[in-house]
Structures are given as C-alpha cells and as structure tokens.
C-alpha cells in the first residue's frame, strides 16, 4: 500500500494489465487455452505482497524451471 496500490492492483499491474496493453491475448490470466506462464509462491500475495519474494516453482510456456535461488 506504500506505493498507493492495493495488493490486488499491484498483482494486476504485473500480469493481466501489461498483457492487455501489449495485445498479448494468449496470456495474463489462468484460463484454459492461454499460455502457461506461472509462478508458485509460498504464501498469499493478497494478504502480504512480500509473499511474491518466496518463489518455489516457475513454469514458462508450460515448461517447468527451477528458481535461481532465494528471492
């Protein structure tokens, strides 16, 4: 909230809004038929945005990748 955004607004600013702005209709949401770019985090980012620093698993284009280290 320090930046003037709610946690939900901050998450949208990093996901669905850029996808829409750049015309990337195949991503920006978790829905059937969309590109599978996902980040699994340890915690609830809506309750505490700092949970986004605890990345556990990553999928890009449907392929799993190992996080480089603690975020």
Secondary structure, 3 states (H helix, E strand, C coil): CCCCCCHHHHHHHHCHHHHHHCCCCCCCCCCCCCCCCEEEECCCCCCCHHHHHCEEEEEECCEEECCCCCC
